[in-house]
Amino acid sequence: MADADRRWFTVPDTGVHVLTGSVTVKAGATQTAGDGVIIYLYRRTSSGAVSVATVREIVQQANDYQIVSASTVTHLEAGDSIAVAVYLEAGVPSPTYTVQAGEWEGVFSAWLVAPAPTFTAPPTPFASAGDWRDGEQITPALMQSRITNPIKALYNPPRVSARSAQAFSVPSGQTTRVGWSLAGLEESGGWRLSQDAKAFTVPASGVYLTAFCLAIQRDGPTGAFGSYQMNLMRNGNLISLHQRQNTRTNYPAGLSGTDVLFLAQGDTLSIEVLGTGTGLTWQGFGSDIRDERWSCFGAVMLAPGASSMKG
């Protein structure tokens, strides 16, 4: 339900949600190294509003359009409010920006995937519906086991959420795996974080939605010759790639990504960072403040009975 000015939406049910927001902006004249656009996914409770995901990108082309998006997996309480906010960080020579208002140029969605009282509430083990046999006597107990039990697993799947990335620093042309802090880790279903804190082990087979946002800062000369990419790795192999440019020195930028993929029990997931450009160093920007969250990683099972991405 939207509030009177349609800026906040009230959460009707407690549970684990997938949130996604995107905003399209049109820049005026931009600085030589570009201007920033920050998007926030906000959660508001009785104690105030904080972001559950924050992404900053750089608009480089004057009078051009750019879409900035963020996604995350998070736990919300009934009565909370959620919203998308955008901050237009224009400098000289012109502060002119326009947020585009057309259909699909701005998108905000919230999806309840597990009506659990807390993120860490135990999941429901998956139970197959089984096969119906000719002549089989249908009892209430059989109907319960064949229909209700599989549905319960769909509403309480395994999930994991990490909200604090460890510091890293790497020169251009070298990859590094992102480490995650145990202080910001929540899981349900038996997810394990490796000893070096850089890989999550999948507890059960199925189709999953993964979501991440990560901020990175570059050192070195300013200019449009530095790009960075963030790779989603499965068992050490690249499965998805996301790329942006960062044209300004000592300026954090970031991106967000979501992927739907089949994961087998025992698979590992990790995020790998690679920067390009001569004489540049790429560093993790982990300076979360009270109302801005710069890094997050999450995954939630969507199809517990799947054995592959094929039907």
Buried (B, 14 or more C-beta within 10 A) or exposed (E): EEEEEEEBBEBEEBBBBBBBBBBBBBBBEBBEBBBBBBBBBBBBEEEEBBBBBBBBBBBBEBEEEBBBBBBBBBBBBEEBBBBBBBEBBBEEEBEBBEEEEEEEBBBBEBEBBBBBEEBBBEBBEBBEEEEEEEEEEEEEEEEEBBEEBBEEBBBBBBBBBBBBBBEBEBBBEEEBBBBBBEEBBBBBBBBEBBEEBBBBBBBBBBBBBBBBBBBBBBBBEBBBBBBBBBBBBBBEEEBBEBEBBBBBBEBBBBBBBBBEBBBEEEBBBBBBBBBBBEEBBBBBBBEBEEEBBBBBBBBBBBBBBBEEEEE
